[in-house]
Amino acid sequence: MAKPFDATLNALIDIRPEDWARAFARLAGIPPGPATALDTDLATTLQADKLFRIDGPQPGLLHLELEANPRTGIPRELMRYNTLIDHVHDLPVKTVLILLRPKAQASDQTGVYRRCDANGELIAEFHYRVERVWQRPYDFWLNGEPGLRPLSILTDEAHRNLRSGVDGMIESVRGEEFDAQRRALIASAYVLAGLRYDRETIDSAFGRYSMLLEDSTTYQAIVEKGLSQGLSQGRTEGLHSTILRQGTKRFGKPTEDVTAKLLAIREVAPLEILTERILDATDWNGLFAEEHPAAE
């Protein structure tokens, strides 16, 4: 999951988890039925984002992974998750990779992952679904399950006019009969907007709705945590950009592996160290010669 926003995403899904299970089970082709959230701890060091049991005519499992940042190697991880989930629950598993914004895309996210032996012979082939939130029409999310309506403001349509997108999203949940959940959904949308928009644009679009939220403890908790994480992410992304730009001038264009290694570092401190070391390093490998735990 997108680390700087994972608390908000988890909070959003937990508001109405049955909506997420129903919507993505339908997209994944799982026969409809009652949904039950399951434990996502698969091993001592491995935890899936969200896992549901769907008890339709043919019971099955729905595994959701959410990403907001580009990172190669995710398909291999999804296959590992899928295998462990199948082993633990002994039911067919459908895996959906949910990409939250355009910059989350990586070159290996094709929907198919293949493992081959040393001779190039196919060992296993794993299929998963890739759902690119921004490519769906605004109305696809707005007219669907209420719990997913905040995703509408991440679409390309909403990106062209966020104020209008926010108006439509808030109006759609205003008509629902769940006051506390409505406020939490709007709060989640406010924080998730940071995935695609700057703070000034977000405040302009949401500002006139502050009265709907100011009494909500859920809102206060989500915004406080989400904004602090979002600001941290903004600093991190700025350092990523600086290192890539300066490094390209000094060492040439980085490989995909180098880029992935850099983007895997989420903390500000080790990135600031790299901005200093880039002045002395002679190539990309030299820059990362002294491994930092955050890059592993």
C-alpha positions as CSV (number, residue, x, y, z in Angstrom):
1,M,0.0,0.0,0.0
2,A,1.0,3.6,-0.5
3,K,2.9,4.2,2.8
4,P,2.3,7.9,3.3
5,F,-1.4,7.4,2.8
6,D,-2.0,3.9,4.1
7,A,-3.7,5.0,7.3
8,T,-6.2,7.0,5.4
9,L,-6.8,4.3,2.8
10,N,-7.3,1.7,5.6
11,A,-9.7,4.1,7.3
12,L,-11.6,4.6,4.1
13,I,-12.0,0.9,3.4
14,D,-13.0,0.2,7.0
15,I,-15.8,2.8,6.9
16,R,-17.8,0.5,4.5
17,P,-15.7,-2.6,3.8
18,E,-18.6,-4.5,2.2
19,D,-18.7,-1.8,-0.5
20,W,-15.1,-2.4,-1.4
21,A,-15.6,-6.2,-1.4
22,R,-18.7,-6.0,-3.6
23,A,-17.3,-3.5,-6.1
24,F,-13.9,-5.2,-6.7
25,A,-15.3,-8.7,-6.5
26,R,-17.6,-7.7,-9.4
27,L,-14.7,-6.3,-11.4
28,A,-12.6,-9.4,-10.7
29,G,-15.4,-11.7,-11.8
30,I,-16.1,-13.3,-8.5
31,P,-19.8,-14.5,-8.1
32,P,-21.6,-12.1,-5.8
33,G,-22.4,-13.1,-2.2
34,P,-22.0,-12.0,1.4
35,A,-18.4,-10.7,2.2
36,T,-16.3,-11.2,5.3
37,A,-13.1,-9.4,6.0
38,L,-10.3,-11.8,6.9
39,D,-7.0,-11.5,8.8
40,T,-4.3,-10.1,6.5
41,D,-1.3,-11.4,8.4
42,L,0.1,-14.1,6.1
43,A,3.6,-14.6,7.7
44,T,5.8,-12.9,10.3
45,T,7.0,-10.4,7.7
46,L,4.2,-10.4,5.1
47,Q,0.9,-8.7,5.4
48,A,-1.6,-8.1,2.6
49,D,-3.6,-4.9,2.3
50,K,-7.1,-6.2,2.4
51,L,-8.6,-9.7,2.1
52,F,-12.2,-10.7,1.9
53,R,-14.1,-14.0,1.7
54,I,-17.0,-13.8,-0.8
55,D,-19.6,-16.5,0.0
56,G,-21.4,-16.6,-3.3
57,P,-22.5,-19.7,-5.3
58,Q,-18.8,-20.5,-5.6
59,P,-17.0,-19.2,-2.5
60,G,-13.8,-17.4,-3.2
61,L,-11.3,-14.9,-1.8
62,L,-10.7,-11.3,-2.9
63,H,-7.2,-9.9,-2.3
64,L,-6.7,-6.1,-2.7
65,E,-3.4,-4.3,-2.9
66,L,-3.3,-0.5,-3.2
67,E,-0.3,1.4,-4.6
68,A,0.3,5.1,-5.1
69,N,4.0,5.1,-6.0
70,P,5.9,3.4,-8.8
71,R,7.8,0.3,-7.8
72,T,9.0,-2.7,-9.9
73,G,8.7,-6.1,-8.4
74,I,5.1,-5.8,-7.2
75,P,3.8,-8.6,-9.4
76,R,6.2,-11.1,-7.9
77,E,5.0,-10.0,-4.4
78,L,1.4,-10.5,-5.5
79,M,2.1,-14.0,-6.6
80,R,3.7,-14.7,-3.2
81,Y,0.6,-13.3,-1.4
82,N,-1.7,-15.3,-3.6
83,T,0.1,-18.5,-2.9
84,L,0.1,-18.0,0.8
85,I,-3.6,-16.9,0.9
86,D,-4.5,-20.1,-1.0
87,H,-2.4,-22.2,1.4
88,V,-4.0,-20.6,4.5
89,H,-7.7,-20.6,3.4
90,D,-7.8,-23.3,0.7
91,L,-10.1,-21.3,-1.6
92,P,-9.5,-19.8,-5.1
93,V,-8.0,-16.3,-4.8
94,K,-8.5,-13.3,-7.1
95,T,-5.9,-10.6,-6.7
96,V,-6.5,-6.9,-7.7
97,L,-3.7,-4.3,-7.8
98,I,-5.4,-0.9,-7.4
99,L,-3.2,1.9,-8.7
100,L,-4.4,5.2,-7.3
101,R,-2.7,7.7,-9.6
102,P,-0.8,7.8,-12.9
103,K,2.7,8.0,-11.3
104,A,2.0,4.7,-9.5
105,Q,2.5,2.7,-12.8
106,A,5.6,0.6,-13.3
107,S,6.7,-1.2,-16.4
108,D,6.1,-4.7,-15.1
109,Q,2.5,-4.2,-14.0
110,T,0.9,-6.0,-17.0
111,G,-1.5,-8.3,-15.2
112,V,0.6,-11.3,-15.8
113,Y,3.7,-12.5,-13.9
114,R,5.8,-15.4,-15.2
115,R,8.5,-17.4,-13.5
116,C,11.0,-19.2,-15.6
117,D,13.9,-21.5,-14.8
118,A,17.6,-20.9,-15.7
119,N,16.9,-22.3,-19.2
120,G,14.0,-19.9,-19.8
121,E,11.4,-22.7,-19.4
122,L,8.1,-21.5,-17.9
123,I,7.6,-22.6,-14.3
124,A,4.5,-20.7,-13.3
125,E,2.2,-18.1,-14.7
126,F,0.2,-15.9,-12.4
127,H,-2.7,-13.6,-13.5
128,Y,-3.9,-10.6,-11.5
129,R,-6.2,-7.7,-12.3
130,V,-4.8,-4.1,-12.6
131,E,-7.3,-1.4,-11.7
132,R,-6.2,2.1,-12.6
133,V,-8.5,4.4,-10.6
134,W,-7.9,7.6,-12.6
135,Q,-8.8,5.9,-15.9
136,R,-12.3,5.2,-14.9
137,P,-15.0,7.8,-15.6
138,Y,-15.8,10.1,-12.7
139,D,-19.3,8.7,-12.6
140,F,-18.1,5.1,-12.4
141,W,-17.0,5.7,-8.8
142,L,-19.6,8.4,-8.0
143,N,-22.6,6.2,-8.9
144,G,-21.2,3.0,-7.4
145,E,-21.0,1.8,-3.8
146,P,-20.9,4.8,-1.4
147,G,-17.7,3.6,0.3
148,L,-15.8,4.1,-3.0
149,R,-17.1,7.5,-3.9
150,P,-14.0,9.4,-2.6
151,L,-12.0,7.7,-5.4
152,S,-14.0,9.8,-7.9
153,I,-11.8,12.8,-7.2
154,L,-8.7,10.9,-8.2
155,T,-10.0,10.4,-11.8
156,D,-8.7,12.4,-14.8
157,E,-12.1,14.0,-15.2
158,A,-12.0,15.4,-11.6
159,H,-8.4,16.4,-12.2
160,R,-9.6,18.9,-14.8
161,N,-11.9,20.6,-12.3
162,L,-11.4,19.5,-8.7
163,R,-13.9,22.0,-7.3
164,S,-16.7,20.5,-9.4
165,G,-15.5,17.0,-8.7
166,V,-15.6,17.6,-4.9
167,D,-19.0,19.2,-5.2
168,G,-20.4,16.2,-7.0
169,M,-18.8,13.7,-4.6
170,I,-20.0,15.5,-1.4
171,E,-23.5,15.9,-2.8
172,S,-23.7,12.2,-3.6
173,V,-22.9,11.1,0.0
174,R,-25.1,13.8,1.5
175,G,-28.1,11.9,0.3
176,E,-27.1,8.7,2.1
177,E,-28.5,7.9,5.6
178,F,-25.3,7.5,7.5
179,D,-24.2,10.7,9.1
180,A,-21.0,9.6,10.8
181,Q,-19.8,7.5,7.8
182,R,-20.6,10.4,5.5
183,R,-18.3,12.7,7.4
184,A,-15.6,10.1,7.5
185,L,-15.9,9.6,3.7
186,I,-15.5,13.3,3.1
187,A,-12.5,13.4,5.4
188,S,-10.9,10.5,3.6
189,A,-11.4,12.3,0.2
190,Y,-9.8,15.4,1.6
191,V,-6.7,13.6,2.6
192,L,-6.5,11.4,-0.5
193,A,-6.7,14.4,-2.7
194,G,-3.1,15.0,-1.7
195,L,-2.2,12.1,-4.0
196,R,-2.9,14.3,-7.1
197,Y,-3.3,17.9,-6.0
198,D,-1.3,20.6,-4.1
199,R,-2.5,21.9,-0.8
200,E,-3.8,25.2,-2.2
201,T,-6.0,23.5,-4.7
202,I,-7.3,21.1,-2.1
203,D,-8.2,23.8,0.4
204,S,-9.9,25.8,-2.3
205,A,-12.1,22.9,-3.4
206,F,-13.0,21.7,0.1
207,G,-12.9,24.9,2.1
208,R,-16.6,25.7,2.0
209,Y,-17.5,22.3,3.4
210,S,-15.5,22.7,6.6
211,M,-18.7,23.0,8.6
212,L,-19.7,19.5,7.6
213,L,-16.5,18.1,9.2
214,E,-15.4,20.2,12.1
215,D,-17.4,18.3,14.6
216,S,-16.2,14.9,13.4
217,T,-13.6,13.2,15.6
218,T,-13.0,10.8,12.7
219,Y,-12.2,13.7,10.4
220,Q,-9.8,15.3,12.9
221,A,-7.9,12.1,13.4
222,I,-7.7,11.3,9.7
223,V,-6.7,14.8,8.6
224,E,-4.1,15.2,11.4
225,K,-2.4,12.0,10.5
226,G,-2.9,12.2,6.8
227,L,-1.7,15.7,6.4
228,S,1.4,15.1,8.4
229,Q,2.2,12.1,6.3
230,G,1.3,13.9,3.1
231,L,3.7,16.7,3.9
232,S,6.4,14.2,4.6
233,Q,5.7,12.5,1.3
234,G,5.9,15.9,-0.5
235,R,9.4,16.4,1.0
236,T,10.4,12.8,0.1
237,E,9.2,13.2,-3.5
238,G,11.1,16.5,-3.8
239,L,14.3,14.7,-2.7
240,H,13.7,11.8,-5.1
241,S,13.3,14.3,-7.9
242,T,16.5,16.2,-6.9
243,I,18.6,13.0,-6.7
244,L,17.4,11.7,-10.1
245,R,18.0,15.1,-11.8
246,Q,21.5,15.6,-10.3
247,G,22.4,12.0,-10.7
248,T,21.4,11.9,-14.4
249,K,23.6,14.9,-15.1
250,R,26.6,13.3,-13.3
251,F,26.2,9.5,-14.1
252,G,23.7,9.3,-17.0
253,K,20.2,8.0,-17.0
254,P,19.5,5.5,-14.2
255,T,18.4,1.9,-14.8
256,E,15.0,0.8,-13.7
257,D,16.6,-1.1,-10.8
258,V,18.4,2.1,-9.6
259,T,15.2,4.1,-9.8
260,A,13.2,1.5,-7.9
261,K,15.9,1.3,-5.3
262,L,15.8,5.1,-4.8
263,L,12.0,5.3,-4.7
264,A,11.9,2.5,-2.1
265,I,13.6,4.9,0.4
266,R,10.7,6.7,2.1
267,E,12.4,8.5,4.9
268,V,13.8,12.1,4.5
269,A,17.0,11.6,6.5
270,P,18.7,8.9,4.2
271,L,17.6,10.8,1.1
272,E,19.3,14.0,2.4
273,I,22.5,11.9,2.9
274,L,22.3,10.8,-0.7
275,T,22.0,14.4,-1.9
276,E,25.3,15.1,-0.2
277,R,27.0,11.9,-1.3
278,I,26.0,12.5,-4.9
279,L,28.8,15.1,-5.1
280,D,31.5,12.6,-4.3
281,A,30.1,9.4,-6.0
282,T,31.4,8.5,-9.5
283,D,28.4,6.4,-10.6
284,W,24.9,5.2,-9.5
285,N,26.4,2.1,-7.9
286,G,28.8,4.2,-5.9
287,L,26.0,6.4,-4.7
288,F,24.3,3.3,-3.1
289,A,27.6,1.6,-2.1
290,E,26.9,2.0,1.6
291,E,23.5,0.4,2.1
292,H,21.0,2.1,4.3
293,P,18.3,0.1,6.0
294,A,15.6,2.2,4.6
295,A,16.6,1.2,1.0
296,E,16.3,-2.5,1.7
